[in-house]
Structure formats: structure tokens, C-alpha cells
Amino acid sequence: RQAVAKVLRPSVEQYLQDDIEILRYLVHRLVRVFPTMKDLAMGEAVDIFGFWMNAQADLTVEAKQLRRFRANFANHQTIRCPAVHYASRDVLVMDYVEGNSLSELLRESPRRAFVVDNAAAIHQTLGNMMGHMLIQDNFVHQDLHPGNLILERTDKQDWLPRNKAWLEHMPRWLSATLEVNFPPPTPFNIHVIDAGLAVQMEVEESSFFKDMIKASFAKDPIAAGETAYNLHHRHGRCSERTVAKDFIEDIGGLLLMSVVEVPEQTYLSIFPDRQSYMTAGLNEYLDKFLSRFKTHGVRMEPSIWSILCSFALLEGTMRELQTGVNGLQATLPYVFDIRANARAWARGRYAALEYAVSGKPLE
């Protein structure tokens, strides 16, 4: 059995501390020059970034997170994680993964042909992984660039007869359940590596994304906007400049069009034309969200910002394979999967019981 060792370089922790202090200084100077930038909560974002970067300097943390991802995707048909054999603070030994990184395969080379031929399947698998992490696991890999995704060719056979037209006429919860639990086989596996940056979502954060996506799918911008407002209001992130009704209407419409297609009169209030709207990705929406949060005097919750940035990175990889991709839309099957929702409900009930009995929240 082949294995690979990851070894931490000497003095890397000091280099990290120096870089984080430089970022803190730059943010401090920026806010002094442009006071309205305070609404972006950049200082908090740097603190969170510093926490996670320091965690990467301890390879036992990465080992623990790799094991967690491996367990989460143990029954997944295509997503894999290498097994960990040994871990200390500065050494990590894990399985060697056969294949090539997506960053290598996306370059011009003879191997690129396989990616081009299977672009739709790879894109669907990455979207499925996004929904799995965000909606089902509440545990998100935060560094999903193409270099951390290894593609291994396989030979799988489909045993389930499929009829796309038939699936389209099913209730949404039933088609989503089939799509999540019985996806079509692919001629490849995708191995996720380098799990040093990962975040466990709190129940409140997970509920925020589910409620926001459900409201958007139902084409209810007010409900989507209220989901965003209520979370930030509870956390004291609104200011005296914040007018709840205006914020809800403004953000709700933007949330809606980031998940589902909206009428022309709606998207033209944000985008100059249909082409710009249909090709907009999570990065473009993040810019627009930040601008509106700043306008309404609301400081974006750093954990939400962090998770959205993680998926913007993954969406960038998906856009290398297929244009016009919207990462949040890829989570819809998991939002409506009745099996995943039943598991989440049962886990929530068990957590409440555990807390009532022991006084300790479920980990």
C-alpha cells in the first residue's frame, strides 16, 4: 500500500503570525481612512482567518478533519478521502491517491480530453459535494480549489433505469431524494485532499442556508430577506441606519435571483442584461451582497461570509467545466431530500434530549 507524508516546514508558525499581523494593520488603516468599511466586519474576518491558518500549523487538526470527511462521504458513490495512518503536530501520513489534480487536467494536454468529455458529470459531482457538505453534513471544506481535487478514472456500471422526462414530473422531494441517494455512476472518483481548512457549521447557520434556499426556490423574496435580517439582527450586526423593511426587500430580491431564474423586470434592476445575469457566479453575488450590506449598515456575519467564499472557490472550478454555473443552485436536491431532512430532524431531536439530560450540547 502506497502512502504519502506531509511535513510542516520549520518556522512556518512565525511566518503565519507575521502575515496575520500585517493584515490586521492594513485593515485598521483602511477602516480609519474609510470609516464606512467598518460595516464589512473585515477585522473579524481577519481574526477568523488567523484562527484557521494557525490551525493548519497543527497537522493533527488536518488528520481529524480528513477522517471526518472520509466518514461523511463513506457511502458516496464518487467522492473519496484518503485514509490517515499517522499524525503528529508536524507530520501527517495518509494514503497515496492515484490520478491527477483537476488543475493539471484542466490545462491544455492530452489528458484534458477526458475532462472535456465528462465535464457535465464532473460538474454535477462537484455540485452534489457542495450540497452534501452544506446541507447534509454541516461540515465544509474551505479550500476546494482544483489542486485539492484528485480525479481517478474508474469503470462503473449503471444498474438503475433513468428517464429524465419521468423524473421531471415527480414531486420535487421525490426527484431530489432519488438524485441525492441514487446518482448516476461516473467513470471517475474525485478524491478530496488537504483538509486543513474546514468549518463545522452551527445549527443556526445551517438553518439559515436551508431556509434561504427554500424561500428562494419558492420565489418568496420577502421570506428570503427576512431569513437574512433575522440572523443578523439576533447577532447584533444591524446599526441605527438599518431599516428592516428596506434591507429585507433589497437583500431578498438578490437572494432570490442567486438561486432561481427570475423575470426580466426583476434581474434588470441588478444586472445590465440577460447575458450578465445568466452568467453571474457566486463571486459576483458576493460583491453585490457586500455592497448592499454596507448600504444598509449591516455587518455581514463572518461565518456566513466564510462559507460563501468557500463555495465561490468551488464554483470557480465548476465554471472551468461549464459556463453559467450557479453554485447555490447545486444544493437544491439536498434541501428537498426527504431522507436527509429526516436525519437532520432526528439529530436535532437527539441533540435536544442529550442537552436536557446532561447539560452538554451534542458535538
N, C-alpha and C positions, 0 to 999 in steps of 0.2 A: 504494500500500500504506500503510495507516494504522499509525502507531506511537505509543507512549506512553513518556514519560520519567519515571523515578523519581529524585528528587534528595534527597540527605541534608541535613537541617537543620543549620545551624551549632551548635556546642557540644553536639551530641547525645551524643558520646562522654563528655563530662564528666558529663552528666546520668546516663548509664548507670553510670559508676563510683560516683557518689554513691548511687544506688539500691542497687547491689550491696553497698556497704559498710554501708548501713543494714540490709539483710537479714542480713549476717554478724553484725552486732551483736545483732540480735533473736534469731538462732539461738543465739548464745553465751549470752545472758541466759536463754533458755528452757531450755537444757541445764543451766545452773547451778542453776536452780530445780527442774527435773525431771530428775535425772541419768539416769533410765531412757530418756529421749528420745534419748540418745546412740546407742541401737541402731538408730534410724531413719536414721542417716547423713545428717542434714539439712545438716551443714556441707559434706560432699562434694557434696550435691545443689546447694547454693548456688554452690559453685565451678564445677560443670559448667554450671549456668545462666548464671553470669557469663561463662564462656568462650564459650558460644553467643551470648549477647546482644552481646558485643564483636565477634564475627564478623559479626553483622548490620550493624555500623557500617562494614563494608567491602563495597561493592556488587559488587566483583569476585568475592567469595565467593558471593553470591547468583547471579551470572551463571553461574559454573561449575556450581552445583547445578541451575539451571534447564536448562542444556544436558544435564546428566546425566539428569534426569528425562525430558527430551524424547527422549533416546536410549533410555532404558529402556522407554518407552511408544510407541516409534515404530511398532510393529506392532499396538498395541492398537486394538480396534475403536471404543472410546468415549472413553478418557482421552487428553487432549491437554495440551501445554505450549507456551507462546508461544516463538517464536524470539527469540534475543538478537542485537541488531545492534551494540551498543557498550556497553562497560563500563569505568568507572574507579572509583576508591575512593568517589567521592561522586555519580556519575551512572550510571544504567542505562537503556538504550534497548532496548525489545522490541516485539514485535507487539502491536497493539491487538486485544483479544478481543471479538467481538460476543456479546451476550447479557446476562443478569442473574445476579448472585450468588445462591446458594441462600438467603442470609439475606434478600435482597429478596423472592424468590419465596415464601418460607415465611410472609411477613407476609400479613395479610388484604388482598387486592387482586384485580382481575380475572385477573392472571397466575397466581395461586395455583392456579387450576383445572387448569392444565397439570401442575403438580407433583402435585396430588392424583390426577389420572387416571393418572399414570405413577409413582406412589410406589413400587410394587414393583420396577419396573425401575431406578429411581434408587438405591433401597436395595441391590439386587443389584450394581449397578455399583460403588458405594462399598465394599461388602464385597469385591468382586473386586479393587479397587485396594489394599485393605488386605493381602490375601494376596499380591498381586503384589510389593508393597514389602517385606513382612516375610519371605516365604519365597523368592521368586524372585530379587529384586534385592539384598536385604540393605542397602537404602538407603532410609531412612524420612523422609518429610516430617513435621516435628514441630509444624506449626501448621495443621492441617486443619480449621479452623472454617468455617462456612457462607460467610463473607465471602471466603474464599480459593478457593472453588469456583464457577466461572462456568458456567452452563448455557446451551448454544447449541442451538436447535432445528434438526433436520435431517430428511431424508426417506430412510431406509434400508429396503431390502427384504431379507427373509429368504430365502436360497436353500437352506437345509438343512431337510428334513422332520424334525419333532420329535415324539416321543411320550414323555410323562413317565413313563407306566407302564413302557414298554420300557426307559427309562434306569434306572429304579429296580431292575430285575432284572439289570443289568450288574454285573460286578465293580467294586468301589469305585475301583480305579486307572483302569479304562477310562472310567467315567462322569465321574470327576474330570478326566481328560485331555481329554475332549470338552467339558466345561463350561468349562475354562480356555482351551483353544485355539480353540474354535468356539462362543462365547457367542451367544445370540440378538441380533439387531440392535435398536437402540433409536432412538426418534425424537429423539435429542439426543446431543450430545457434552458432556463435562464437562472444562473447562479448569482445570488446577491452577496457581495463581499464588503469588507471594510465598514463594519457596523459601529465604528467608534462614536459616530454622531447619531443618536436616536433619542426619541422622546416618548414617555408614557403620557398619554392624554388623560386628563381628569374627566370624570363623568360629565361635568358641566360643559367642557369643551366638545366632547363627543356629541352631546345632545344639541349643542349649537349647530354643528355641521349638519347633523341629520335633519333638524327642524328647518334650517335654512334651505337645504336642498329640496326637502319635501314641499315647502311653501313655494319655492321657485318652480318646481315641476307642476304644481297645481296652478301656476300662473297667478299667484296672490302676492303682489309686491309689498302690500302693507304687512302681511304676516311675516314675510322675509325680513323687512326693515325692522319690525318690532323685535324679532329674534336678536338682531344685531344690537339694537338700542338697549334692550333689557339686560343683556350680558354686560355691556359697558357701563350702564347706569348702576347696576349692582356692585360693580368693582370700583365705583367712584372715579370713572375715567371721563365723565362729562364735566363741562365747565359752565359758568354762568352764561356763556354765549350760546350754549346748546339749546335749541328749540326742538323738543321731541318730535312734533309733527313734521317739521321740515326735514329733520335728519331721517326719519323713517321713510318718508316719501322719496327722498333723494337716493338713499342707500338701497332701499327696497327695489327700486327700478333697476339699478345697476346689478344687484344680486340676481335679479330675475333673468336679465339678458346674459349673465355669465354662465347660466346653466341650461336654459332653453331658448329656442328661437322666438323672437318677439316681432310684432307688426312693424312695418316701416316707420310709422309716425313715432314709435317709441324709440327705436335704435337711432334714428336720425337726430334725436336730442342729445346724443352722446358721440356718435360716430359720423364722419362726413358723408359716407356712402355705404352701400351694402357690402362691397368687397372688404372694406376695412372692418366692418362688423363681423363678417363670417370668418375672417382670418385672425381675429383678435385672440390672443392667448392669455394665460394667467398673468404673465408679466405686465401686459398692457392693462389688465383689470386691476392689478395691484397698484399701479401708478394712479389710476383713476380713484380707487378706494382711498389711498393716502391723501390725495388732493381734497376729496370731499370730507374726510375725517378732519383735516386741518381747517377747512372752511367752517365746519360746524362746531369747532372747538372740542373735539372728542379725541382722546389719546387712544390709539388702537392697542388692544390687548396684545402684549408681546408674544404670548404663546400662540395666539391665532395667527399673527404675522409670521412667526417662525414656521408653523405648519404649512401655511400657504406658500411661503418661499420654497420649502422642501418640494412641494408638488409642482411649483413653477419650474424647478430644475428637472424633474422627471418629465414634465410636459414638453420641455425643450428637446429631450431625447425622442419623445413620441413625434414631435414635429419634424425631426430629421427623417422619419419614416413616412409621414403622411401629413400633408398640409391641411390647415383648417381644423386642427385638433383642439378640443377644449377639455382640459384635464378633469374639471369638476363633473362634466357630463359622464365621464367614465365610472363615477362612483354610483350612479343611479341604480344598477342592478343590486348592489349591496344594500342600498337604502330600502328597497322594496322586497328583498329576500325574506320570506316568512320564517325560514329556518334560522337565519342569522338573528333576526329580531326576537325570536323565541329564546335563543341562547342568551342574548343581551338582557332580556327581561328576567330570565331565571337567575342570571348572575347578579343583577341588581337586587332582586328579592333576597338572594342568599347573602349579599353584602350587608343589607339592612338587618337581617337576622343575626349575622355574625357581630355586627356593631352593637346590637341591642343586648346580646349575651355577654360579650367580652369587653365592649367599650373600645375595641380596636377596629379601625376600618380594614376591609379586605385589601390585600396588596394586589 
